[in-house]
Amino acid sequence: MDGTVQASPKAQRGVELIPTRAEVLSVAGVPLPLGVADKVGAELDTRLNHRVLDLRKPAVRAIFELRTAILEGLRESFLSRGFLEVETPKLLRQGAEGGATMFAVDYFDSAAYLAQSPQLYKQMLMSAGFERVFEIAPAFRAEPSDTVRHLTEFSSVDGEIAYIESAEDVRQVLELVVADTIATARTRLERWGNPYAEKLPVAHPPFPRIPFTECEELLGRPGAERDLATEDEKRLGEVLVDRFGNPFYFLVDFPTSVKVSTFYAHRFDDRPQFVDYFDLDYRGLELASGGRREHRLEPLTANIRAAGVDPASLEGYLEAFRFGMPPHGGWGFGLDRFVTVLADLPNIRESRLFPRDRYRLTP
Ligand code: AMO
């Protein structure tokens, strides 16, 4: 477009361009299925059905600037702490997180599964001597529940560290990564003039740690020994944020019965009915879970059998434990959930460009 610039008190920046010549590069169809300058928000489903138009709105773009800034913060933090970035296979012969949420795919003349987590591979890399690895990659879960916290495709930020003594060593790294990431993201967003720069919480490590059994008492169900339902998590979040004044907190030391399908979890030597595991929550939403792994072949094989899995199906994984495996641990952290809470979005679907859920495979 050509034209002349003219002072105009009505214009936002005090000047406007009076066009003398315009060239049409691409014609837009009419009517638009979604108003791009609408003040009134359309239903989320309509927005997602026409996501490209939705993404043109500055308020929506701002979420993806935040996401970019978080990715920058994560990578910077991991690299400064001596981690190697890895990419593990997403097409697998066998899953790690239990059968119910695995997506099966046709793989030539046999079956394969989409990775639910890089779990087995990040552990195998500990035996390869990599010592500190991280991965930021898609993970797939056949989540039948249609909730505002679950997707069928999400981005998992995984870390794994060798030569730890307990899950506490893992928590100490994770909380620093979270704090670094928010600080880096804030600087980047300030530079961009992004509105989230001022809204990001400050993460103050160390985050509070609360044993799982204490949480059950707070919820009025001592000894229940089952995983927390969404409503429990939310109620607990209110109580704990109120008590500690920190929106981030760890639930630690899970009863074995709660993590029963997690065959790779390490039990405490002096309390075998508990695993050295944790969740990291933010105001009642689980952001991450992780812990110390069982690195000894025999108890690991026994746990695999107890979880109803045939050890022979995990031969490639188990081999890594036969030729020297250091004690290790790590976590999986949901990037989409992190963006959702930092941007205070009502629905996790808004944190991804083209979200996937039980009912949505397009656009
Ligand atoms: P877990 O299954 O708890 O642990 O997953 C880790 C984190 O990933 C995120 N997450 C999801 N986000 C969106 N939609 C989903 N359907 C979904 N499922 C999980 C959550 C969760 O806290 N292998 C272990 C991690 C480890 O021990 O290292 C694992 O995958 O934020």
Residues whose N, C-alpha, C, O or C-beta is under 5 A from the ligand:
A	BS01	AMO	Q116 S117 Q119 R141 E143 R149 H150 L151 F154 E286 L287 A288 S289 G290 G291 G330 W331 G332 F333 G334 R337
